[in-house]
Every structure is written in structure tokens, then in C-alpha cells.
Amino acid sequence: MSRPVAGVRKNTLIVTLPGSPKGATENLQSILKLLPHACLQAAGGDSRSLHAGGVIKLEDEAGVSSKPSKSLHHSHDYSHSHSHQHGDHSVPRAHTMSTDRPTSNDPQAGPTRRYRESPYPMLSVELATELIFKHTPLPKPFQATVDIDLVGSVLAEDVTANEAVPAFRASIVDGYAIIVTKPKDSKGVFPVSSVSHATPGHVEPLQAGCVARITTGAPLPPGATSVVMVEDTVLKSMTEDGHEENEVEILTDDIKPDENVREVGSDVRAGEIVLRKGDKITAVGGELGLLASVGRAEVKVYRKLVVGILSTGDELIPHNRAGPLRLGEVRDSNRPTIMAAVKSWGYEAVDLGIASDTPGALETTLRSALRTVDVIVTTGGVSMGELDLLKPTIERSLGGTIHFGRVAMKPGKPSTFATIPFKNNAGNDDTRLIFSLPGNPASAVVTLHLFVLPSLQAASGEKERGLPKVVVVLGEDVRCDEKRAEYQRAIVTAGKDGFLHAVTTGGQRSSRVGSLKAANALLCLPAGGGIVRVGEKMEALLMGQIGSGGV
């Protein structure tokens, strides 16, 4: 017999029954006594007061019991082995494993039926990271214009030069172009026949016995072999109007052919590979200038993912709302913090606002976000409270798969990573990543750097993934947690002794926003307890630039 399927849309309770009259009748009878309570809850009744007294009280009021009825036991043996082959004798069976079904709390069950312990296994940071990489989409290439917006992108192809650099024989000094045909042939007085500046245009050929004044970077006149530095000459005479040089004397006869000349293609040859697939276009590395210099107007790069940032919780208000806080209100610091970090990494950040702690509102916000961003980062709503709705909404409302829901780390234990299938605007099957981070500010920032950043880098084709790891010398004693690896916020500086030195930012409580102030690193403390003493070395992950210290 099929079981009825129930759901809630806004304040409406929806029940679907089997198609057969017998099945529909029996199923409806089995839930009729429970409908009054269900309708009260669906209409917005207070969950705590409705469930006061627990399940037994509710069953007594409805006249039902979850205990097996003795009247159901009879002596008929269903194990008899008759060999009927008719299809209507086949026993219905589930085609999914229990491990494939939602493990999150059912928001409709109320606080009395929620888990008292998390059903999600505790994973190590390393295993959690492996799962993230496993489900992160492969980089997608596209053709991009070579301009300032290319900074931060990773090349999806080897890039060759369209033209040589330089494209003409050019002078590398200010001086005079000359024809040198044999040794000791440059000394003497020569008439200045022309001028070659570093501007485009026609240049007259140089005649034997003459020189041409030339500036740095200007093309050599046809026929010229070398350039004499202006420092090796003196002015002998001017033109009649006194505005131009008439003759100059070259004081050295040591000028050789091709001296002070930059040959065609001496920097880059036409067709030469100038950048490799996987190279990143940085703002300081000169890659953009190199592409421009070799005539590349477009290159193929990997698309950078668009990240949507959502805060959850009825207690949250925009950080810039005027006026004092009411009892229970908290200013939303996570959203602006995460958006700033995502933008600093070179990705587009989309503000998804604040979602309330109601299943319908959260589902609507997430469904809308699936069509506008590639990755959703949420904060809050992933712990064990009755209003922590992220995991149930992902699994039960959106049909997503939660790949992990707990990590053995401090802070960040309830960190959650999931994928959500959906049909994109073109009607094709697609998948979105969702990182549901803890709501405490320190937890959110730590897990953002450890889990979200590596995924974005992998999907964008970057070779290096995650924060750079360095070895630091501790400036204070640090205690390790007994059970979980810990990532303490710290300030790392470069000492005069040539080592990197680290001190923590003080109290490391996950809700303490102040622990993020001036932090540019995370100290990697192993589980197992004990104290790492001042002066000892340990690993740290760099989140920002290193300043100079006085050690």
C-alpha cells in the first residue's frame, strides 16, 4: 500500500493519496485524526505551545498511537512458498538506500522530533576538502577581450605572439644612427642628414658618410648599422637659422655593427609562445602588458564563478540600519565581510540579502539565487536548533545532496557543503554549489578561506589552490584543542632575523568579531591537546600581506 505524501506551501497543507479507491480510503482514514493538529501548525500556530507535553500527549488528544496494535497479529504465515507468478503478488520495495534519503531534520516535525545529535559524520578538514574538489565543476573556457577586466583570470590556452617585438630595428639610446662597414670606421665629423623620433611614420634611408639624429625606441633609418651614444659626440656646427644641428663629431672609432640596436624579434619572435595555459593574469606581473605588446586583442580564459552571499536569521538586521538595537537583534557583519573577501580574490560577489528563519522564505531565496549565481555562500542556520533550516531546505525542498555537514575543526564544526541540481534558463540540467557556513563571524571567515576559496580557484583553472602555507615562529604559548584541529587568527610579520613571526589576535571564541582585526593568517594547531611554546615553529596559512616586525 502506498503511503500518503504531504507537504506545505505557504499556509496550505497538501496531501496526495494513491490512485486506487481502496488505497485512497485507507490512507485518508489513517491521517484524518491527525489533520486538525497539522492544519493548526500549517496555519502558523506556535510550535512550542502546540507540542508542549510531547508526542504521547499529542497522540492521546488525537486518539491515535504509534505503538503496534495487538489486533494486527494473526496466525497466517506469509512465508509459504507457493509459486504463483502473477505480477499482483510482487511485494513493493524501495529503490533507494536509507543513506540516500534526507538525513536533516524535518521542519514540519516540530522541536520534539528534531535530532538531539547531528546525523552527519564528523569529517577531517582534508577529507572535506577532497569532497569539495570532487564536486567542483571543471573550468569552462571562453573568449575574453584583453583589457583591465582580464586581471585575475587564468589562461585556457597557450598564447602566441601575433607579431614580433620589436617589429622594427630600434635604437636603445639617444644618439646618432651611422653606417659602419669596417673596424675603426666611425670616428670623424659627419653631416646630420635627418632626424628619427619614436613616432610612427616614414623614415628616409641613411646615406653613406652621413648620420641621423635618433631617439630611444625610434626606428633606424634604412641602411644604418649602428647607433652612437650622444655622450660620444660633440656639436661642430648648426644650421644657418641656429635651430638644428648641421654637423657632429663622433669622438670614438670603436663603434661596431649592430651596436646599441634592438633587432626585430629580439624580445619576442612572431609566433613564439609568450604565456602558457594555466598562467594567471596578475595586476603586477606584466602579463597584461605582454599580451598587449604582441598584438593579442582576445585570449581564451577560464570563466570566473559568480558568488552569491546570503545571511540567514530572524535576528539579523542590515549593518547600516539607523537607530539602536532592539532586544535580540544582531547587525549582519558576515555578509559585507564575505563580499569584500570574494571581491578581493577577483570574483564577482552578488548580495542575496538576509533570509528569515522560515522554510518558505529560505527556499524562495535559494531558488532565485540558483538562476543568478554559480556558487551560493550562506552563513547561519546550520547548527542543531529548531530554526536552523539550511540543511532541511537543501535536502527536502530543493532536492540537493549534502556531502558533509560536520567537520572536525575549530571554529567551523557545523560547516556544510552541498550540491543542488536544477534546470537552467536554457532548460538543461545543471548543478550549483552551496557552502553553508556557521553564523559566528570568526567561523564564517575561517571556513570561507579553507573551503570556498579553493573551490573557486579550482573552477577557475588556477594551479595553486587554497591559502599559501608558511612556517612561523610563535611569539607566545598556544594551547591545542584535545579533539579538533584549530585555526587561530593571527598576525604574521617578517622579522629582522629573516624569519616569519606570529602572535594570535587574542581571544579566539568563534563569535568574537575582534579576533579578525588585523589578522593576516591562520595558525594551524593540530588536535591532541598540549601547548606549543613561544619560540617553537609551526605552520600558518596566509590570508593577507605580511608586514615587517621588529624582531
C-alpha positions in Angstrom: 0.0 0.0 0.0 1.4 3.4 -0.9 1.8 6.0 1.8 0.3 9.5 1.5 2.8 12.2 0.7 2.3 15.5 2.5 3.8 19.0 2.0 3.2 22.6 2.9 3.1 25.5 0.5 2.8 28.8 2.5 -0.2 28.1 4.8 -1.7 25.3 2.8 -1.3 21.6 3.8 -1.1 19.4 0.7 -1.8 15.6 0.8 -1.6 13.3 -2.1 -3.3 9.9 -2.0 -2.9 6.7 -4.1 -5.0 6.3 -7.2 -6.9 3.2 -6.2 -10.2 3.7 -4.3 -9.2 1.2 -1.6 -5.7 2.7 -1.1 -7.1 6.3 -1.1 -9.7 5.4 1.5 -7.4 3.5 3.8 -4.7 6.2 3.6 -7.1 9.0 4.2 -8.6 7.2 7.2 -5.1 6.8 8.7 -4.4 10.5 8.7 -7.9 12.0 9.4 -7.4 12.2 13.2 -4.1 14.0 12.7 -5.3 16.7 10.3 -6.6 19.1 12.9 -3.2 19.3 14.5 -1.4 19.5 11.1 -3.7 22.4 10.0 -3.1 24.4 13.1 0.7 24.1 12.6 0.5 24.9 8.9 -1.7 27.9 9.6 1.2 29.4 11.7 0.4 28.2 15.2 3.1 28.5 17.8 5.2 25.3 17.5 6.3 25.3 21.1 2.9 25.5 22.7 1.4 23.0 20.2 4.0 20.5 21.1 4.0 21.1 24.8 3.7 17.8 26.6 5.5 15.8 23.9 4.4 13.1 21.4 2.4 10.9 23.8 0.1 13.9 24.8 -0.5 14.7 21.1 -1.3 11.1 20.3 -3.7 10.9 23.3 -5.5 14.1 22.1 -5.8 12.7 18.5 -6.9 9.3 19.7 -4.0 7.5 17.9 -1.0 5.6 19.0 2.4 4.9 17.4 2.7 1.6 19.3 1.9 -1.6 17.3 -1.7 -2.8 17.8 -2.0 -6.4 19.2 -5.0 -6.9 16.9 -2.7 -6.9 13.9 -1.1 -10.1 15.0 -2.6 -13.3 13.5 -1.5 -16.8 12.7 -1.3 -16.6 8.9 2.1 -17.5 7.7 3.3 -15.2 4.9 6.4 -17.3 4.3 4.5 -20.0 2.5 6.3 -20.9 -0.7 3.6 -21.2 -3.3 4.9 -20.5 -6.8 2.3 -18.0 -8.1 3.9 -15.9 -10.9 1.2 -13.2 -11.1 2.5 -9.7 -11.0 0.0 -8.6 -8.4 1.7 -10.9 -5.8 5.0 -9.0 -6.1 5.9 -7.1 -2.8 6.6 -3.4 -3.2 10.2 -2.4 -2.3 12.1 0.8 -2.1 14.6 1.5 -4.8 16.8 3.8 -2.7 19.0 3.1 0.3 18.4 4.8 3.6 21.7 6.5 3.2 20.4 8.2 0.0 17.4 9.8 1.8 17.4 13.1 3.6 19.2 13.0 7.0 18.3 16.5 8.0 15.7 17.5 10.5 12.1 17.6 9.2 11.0 21.2 9.9 7.4 20.0 10.0 8.0 17.6 12.8 8.5 20.3 15.4 11.1 20.6 18.1 10.2 17.4 19.9 11.1 15.3 16.9 14.4 17.0 15.9 17.7 15.3 16.3 19.5 15.7 19.7 22.8 14.8 18.0 23.9 15.6 14.4 23.3 12.7 12.0 26.2 13.8 9.9 29.6 12.1 10.3 32.5 14.2 11.5 35.0 14.6 8.7 38.5 15.8 8.8 39.4 19.1 7.0 41.4 17.1 4.5 38.5 14.8 3.6 36.0 17.7 3.5 38.3 19.5 1.0 38.6 16.3 -1.1 34.8 16.1 -1.4 34.7 19.8 -2.4 37.2 19.3 -5.2 35.3 16.1 -6.3 32.1 18.1 -6.8 33.5 21.4 -8.0 32.7 21.9 -11.7 35.5 21.8 -14.3 36.8 25.1 -15.6 34.8 26.5 -18.5 36.8 28.4 -21.2 35.6 31.4 -23.1 37.0 34.1 -25.4 37.8 37.3 -23.5 38.9 40.8 -24.5 42.4 41.8 -23.4 41.8 44.7 -21.1 41.9 45.5 -17.4 39.0 43.2 -16.6 41.2 40.2 -17.6 43.2 40.6 -14.3 42.7 37.6 -12.1 41.8 35.3 -15.0 43.6 32.1 -15.9 44.5 31.3 -19.5 42.8 28.4 -21.1 45.3 28.1 -24.0 48.9 28.7 -24.9 49.2 32.3 -26.2 51.4 33.1 -29.2 52.6 36.4 -30.4 50.8 37.8 -33.4 53.8 40.0 -34.3 57.5 40.4 -33.3 58.6 42.7 -30.5 60.2 45.0 -31.6 58.6 45.0 -35.0 61.5 47.1 -36.4 65.1 47.7 -35.8 65.1 50.2 -32.9 67.7 52.4 -31.1 68.2 51.6 -27.4 69.9 55.0 -26.7 69.6 58.7 -27.7 72.3 59.5 -30.3 73.1 59.2 -34.0 72.5 56.4 -36.4 75.6 55.6 -38.5 76.8 53.2 -41.2 79.8 51.2 -40.0 81.2 48.9 -42.7 84.6 48.1 -41.2 86.5 48.5 -37.9 87.7 51.9 -36.9 85.3 53.5 -39.3 83.2 55.7 -37.0 85.4 58.5 -35.8 85.2 61.9 -37.5 82.9 64.8 -38.4 79.6 63.9 -40.2 76.7 65.9 -41.5 73.3 65.3 -39.8 71.0 64.4 -42.7 67.8 63.6 -40.9 66.1 63.0 -37.6 64.3 59.8 -36.4 61.9 60.2 -33.5 60.0 57.4 -31.7 56.8 58.3 -33.6 55.2 56.3 -36.4 55.9 57.5 -39.9 58.2 57.3 -42.9 62.0 57.3 -42.3 64.4 58.3 -45.1 67.2 55.9 -45.9 70.6 57.0 -44.5 73.3 57.8 -47.0 76.9 56.8 -46.6 79.0 59.4 -44.8 76.1 60.9 -43.0 74.4 60.4 -39.6 70.8 60.7 -38.5 69.9 62.0 -35.0 67.8 59.4 -33.3 65.9 59.0 -30.0 65.5 55.9 -27.8 63.0 53.5 -29.3 62.9 55.1 -32.7 63.3 53.0 -35.9 66.8 53.0 -37.5 66.8 54.6 -41.0 67.2 52.0 -43.7 70.9 51.4 -44.3 72.1 52.3 -40.8 74.0 49.7 -39.0 74.7 51.1 -35.5 73.9 54.0 -33.1 76.5 56.2 -31.4 75.5 57.5 -27.9 75.1 61.2 -27.8 77.7 61.2 -25.0 80.3 60.1 -27.5 79.7 63.2 -29.8 80.1 67.0 -29.8 78.3 69.5 -31.9 80.5 71.0 -34.6 78.1 73.4 -36.4 74.5 74.5 -36.6 72.2 75.3 -39.5 72.1 79.0 -40.6 68.9 79.7 -38.6 70.5 78.1 -35.5 67.6 75.8 -34.9 69.2 72.5 -36.0 72.4 70.6 -35.9 74.4 70.8 -39.1 77.5 68.6 -38.2 78.5 66.5 -35.3 81.8 64.9 -34.4 82.0 61.3 -33.3 84.8 61.0 -30.8 85.3 57.2 -30.9 86.2 54.7 -33.6 85.2 51.7 -31.5 81.6 51.5 -32.8 80.7 48.1 -34.1 78.0 46.9 -36.4 74.6 46.5 -34.6 75.9 48.3 -31.5 73.0 49.9 -29.5 70.4 48.4 -31.8 67.4 46.3 -30.8 66.9 43.8 -33.6 63.5 42.7 -34.9 62.0 40.0 -32.6 64.9 40.3 -30.2 62.4 40.5 -27.3 59.6 38.3 -28.8 59.6 36.5 -32.1 56.4 36.3 -34.2 54.6 33.0 -33.4 56.5 32.5 -30.2 54.6 31.2 -27.1 54.6 34.1 -24.6 52.2 32.7 -22.0 51.2 29.1 -21.1 47.8 27.5 -20.5 47.2 27.8 -16.7 49.1 31.1 -16.3 47.3 33.7 -14.3 46.9 37.3 -15.4 48.0 39.4 -12.4 47.9 43.1 -11.8 51.6 43.3 -11.0 53.2 40.5 -13.1 53.2 42.2 -16.5 51.1 39.5 -18.2 48.5 42.1 -19.4 51.3 44.3 -20.9 52.9 41.3 -22.6 49.6 40.4 -24.3 49.1 43.9 -25.4 52.6 44.2 -26.8 52.3 41.2 -29.0 49.1 42.3 -30.6 46.6 40.0 -28.9 43.2 41.6 -28.7 41.5 38.5 -27.4 42.5 35.3 -25.5 40.8 32.2 -24.2 40.5 32.2 -20.4 38.5 30.2 -17.8 35.3 31.8 -16.6 35.4 33.0 -13.1 32.4 31.9 -11.0 29.8 34.4 -9.7 29.3 34.0 -6.0 26.1 34.9 -4.1 26.3 35.7 -0.4 23.3 35.2 1.8 22.8 35.7 5.6 20.1 33.8 7.4 18.3 34.5 10.7 15.4 36.5 12.0 17.7 38.2 14.5 19.8 39.8 11.8 19.4 43.4 10.6 21.4 45.3 8.0 24.6 46.5 9.5 23.8 50.1 8.4 20.3 50.3 9.8 20.0 53.5 11.8 18.9 53.5 15.4 19.7 51.4 18.4 19.3 47.6 18.5 16.1 46.0 19.9 16.5 43.1 22.3 17.7 40.1 20.3 18.8 42.0 17.2 22.2 41.5 15.7 23.8 43.5 13.0 24.8 41.4 10.0 28.6 41.6 9.8 29.1 38.3 7.8 27.6 39.5 4.5 29.8 42.6 4.0 32.9 40.7 5.3 32.4 37.8 2.9 31.6 40.0 -0.1 34.8 42.0 0.5 36.9 38.8 0.6 35.3 37.4 -2.5 35.8 40.6 -4.5 39.4 40.8 -3.3 40.0 37.3 -4.8 38.8 38.6 -8.1 35.3 37.1 -8.2 32.0 38.8 -8.7 30.0 38.9 -5.5 26.2 39.2 -5.5 24.4 40.4 -2.4 21.5 38.0 -1.8 20.4 39.8 1.4 19.0 38.3 4.6 16.6 35.4 4.6 14.3 34.8 7.5 14.0 31.6 9.5 11.0 30.2 7.7 11.2 27.3 5.2 9.3 29.0 2.5 11.2 32.3 2.6 14.6 30.5 2.6 13.5 28.1 -0.3 12.3 31.0 -2.4 15.5 33.0 -1.9 17.7 30.0 -2.8 15.6 29.0 -5.9 16.0 32.6 -7.2 19.7 32.5 -6.5 20.2 29.3 -8.4 19.5 31.2 -11.7 21.7 34.2 -11.0 24.9 32.9 -9.4 27.2 29.8 -9.7 28.0 29.4 -6.0 25.9 30.2 -3.0 27.6 31.0 0.3 25.3 31.2 3.3 26.0 31.9 6.9 23.9 30.7 9.9 21.2 28.1 10.1 23.4 25.0 10.1 23.5 24.0 13.7 21.1 21.9 15.7 18.4 24.5 16.6 14.7 24.1 15.5 15.1 27.2 13.3 18.3 26.0 11.6 16.7 25.3 8.3 19.5 25.3 5.7 20.1 21.6 5.7 16.4 20.6 5.6 15.7 23.2 2.9 18.6 22.0 0.7 17.7 18.3 1.0 13.9 18.3 1.4 12.8 21.3 -0.6 15.5 21.7 -3.3 16.4 18.1 -3.8 20.1 18.8 -3.0 22.8 16.4 -1.7 24.7 17.3 1.4 28.2 16.0 1.0 29.2 16.9 4.5 27.5 18.5 7.5 30.2 18.5 10.2 34.0 19.0 10.2 36.4 18.2 12.9 37.7 21.8 13.1 37.6 24.8 15.5 36.0 27.1 14.7 33.6 25.8 11.9 32.3 22.5 13.2 28.8 22.7 11.6 30.2 23.7 8.1 28.1 22.2 5.3 28.8 21.6 1.6 26.1 20.6 -0.8 25.2 20.4 -4.5 21.8 21.3 -5.8 20.5 20.1 -9.2 18.2 22.3 -11.3 17.3 23.2 -14.8 19.0 26.4 -16.1 17.3 29.1 -18.2 18.1 27.1 -21.3 16.2 24.1 -19.9 19.4 22.0 -19.4 20.3 20.0 -16.3 22.8 22.0 -14.2 24.2 21.9 -10.7 25.0 24.7 -8.2 27.4 24.5 -5.3 26.3 25.8 -1.9 28.5 26.4 1.1 26.6 26.8 4.3 28.9 28.3 6.8 28.4 28.8 10.6 26.9 32.1 11.6 29.6 33.1 14.1 31.8 35.7 12.4 35.2 34.0 13.1 33.8 30.6 12.0 32.4 32.1 8.8 35.7 33.8 7.8 37.9 30.8 8.6 35.7 28.3 6.7 35.3 30.8 3.8 39.1 30.7 3.3 39.5 27.0 3.9 36.6 25.7 1.8 35.1 28.3 -0.5 38.4 29.8 -1.8 40.0 26.5 -3.0 36.7 25.6 -4.8 36.6 28.9 -6.6 40.2 28.6 -7.6 39.7 25.1 -8.9 36.7 26.0 -11.0 38.6 29.0 -12.4 41.6 26.9 -13.6 44.1 28.1 -11.0 47.1 25.8 -10.3 47.6 27.0 -6.8 44.5 26.3 -4.6 43.9 27.5 -1.1 45.9 29.8 1.1 49.7 29.7 0.9 51.3 27.8 3.8 54.3 29.1 5.6 56.3 28.2 8.7 56.2 30.8 11.5 57.9 31.3 14.9 55.5 31.6 17.7 55.6 34.8 19.8 53.5 33.3 22.6 52.4 30.0 24.1 49.4 28.4 22.3 47.2 25.6 23.6 45.9 23.0 21.2 42.4 21.5 21.4 42.0 17.9 22.5 39.7 16.8 19.8 39.7 19.2 16.9 42.2 20.9 14.6 42.1 24.6 15.3 42.7 27.6 13.1 43.5 30.6 15.3 43.5 34.1 13.9 47.0 35.5 14.0 49.2 38.4 12.9 52.3 37.3 10.9 55.2 39.7 10.4 58.6 39.4 8.8 61.3 39.8 11.4 64.8 41.3 11.0 66.2 37.8 11.8 64.8 36.6 8.4 62.0 34.5 10.0 58.3 35.0 10.0 56.9 35.6 13.4 53.3 35.1 14.6 51.1 36.1 17.5 47.4 35.4 17.9 44.8 38.2 17.9 43.7 37.4 21.4 40.6 35.6 22.5 39.6 33.0 19.9 35.9 32.5 20.6 34.1 31.9 17.3 31.6 34.7 17.9 34.3 37.2 18.7 34.5 39.6 15.7 37.5 41.3 17.3 39.6 38.2 16.7 39.6 39.1 13.0 41.0 42.6 13.4 44.4 42.9 11.7 44.6 39.1 11.3 46.5 38.1 8.1 47.0 34.4 8.9 45.5 31.3 10.5 47.7 29.3 12.8 47.3 25.6 12.1 47.1 23.9 15.5 46.8 20.1 15.5 44.3 18.2 17.6 45.6 16.2 20.6 46.0 18.8 23.3 49.2 20.2 24.7 50.9 23.5 24.4 53.1 24.8 21.6 55.7 27.1 23.4 56.9 30.5 22.4 59.8 30.3 20.0 58.7 27.0 18.5 57.8 26.7 14.8 54.5 25.8 13.3 52.6 26.1 10.1 50.3 29.0 9.2 48.0 29.9 6.3 48.4 33.4 4.9 45.2 35.3 4.3 46.8 38.7 3.6 50.0 40.7 3.1 52.9 40.3 5.6 54.1 43.4 7.4 57.6 44.0 8.9 58.2 43.4 12.6 60.8 44.4 15.0 62.2 41.0 16.0 
